[in-house]
Amino acid sequence: MKYLTPEIIRAITPMFIASVGAIIGVAVLFSPGISDAKTSAGFGLAGTAIAGAAGLAQSSKNEPDFSVKKQGDKLEVETPASEHSDRD
């Protein structure tokens, strides 16, 4: 029962954080009798949560690109060579 694979967690995390930001924003919007400073702080926190979620939702830059070409009956796969190697 592996429902929460790393890919699923990586996909759900930005949605969860954005939802929390939206809930905070709506709560601040409909809260009666709070000061202007608290309203501003609440909207700032909600905006920061949503912006953080947007940053997490961007694709990672370390995923390799590859191309596949068909030449006759053969397939040719090209992958970029790794510039940095952790192995010594």
N, C-alpha and C positions, 0 to 999 in steps of 0.2 A: 504494500500500500504506500507507494511513493507519489502522493498527490502534490506535495510542495517541493518541486525540483528547483534548483537555483534559477532556471529560466523563468519559472512562474513567479517566484519571489521577486525577481528583478523587474518583471512586468507589472506586478501588483503594487509595489512600493510607491511609485509616483502617484498612482490613482488614490491610494490611501492617504498620502500626505496632502494631496490637493483637496480631497474630501474633508479632511480635518480643517484645512484653511477656509473652505467654503462654509463649514458649520460655524467656525469662529466669526466669520464676516456676517453671516445671517444673524447670529446671536447678538452681535454688537449693533447691527442695524435695528433690531426690534427690541432692544433693551431700553425700558423707559427710565428716565431720570439719572442717567450717568453723565459725568462731566465731559466737556469737550476733550480734555487731555486723555481720559480713559477711552473715549471713542477713537481718537487718533491712534492711540497705542494699539487698540484692538484691530483696527484696519491695517495698521503696519504689520502686526503679527500675522494676520490672515494673508496679506500680500506676500510676505516673506515665505510663508509655507507654500503658497501656490507657485512662487518663483523657484523655490527649491525643488518642487516636484517637476517643474518644467526642465530644470537642469538635469535631474536624474533621468528624465525620459529621453534625453538625447542619445543617439547611438554612440557606442563606444568606438574610439578611434583605433583601438588595438586589434580589431577584428580584421583578419587578412582579406584582401580582395583577390578574386581569382577569375580567370576566364577560361571558357571551353570552346575549342574550335574543332570542327569536323573536317577532316581531310580524307576524302574517299570513304573508306570503311573504318578509318581510325579516328579516335577522339584524342585531341591534344589538350591537356590541362596545364595552364600556366598559373603559378603562384609567385608572389613577390618573395625575394630572398630576405631573410631576416637580417636586419642591419645590426641588431644588438643580440648578443648571445649571452645567456647566463651560465653556460657550461664552460668550464675551464679545461 
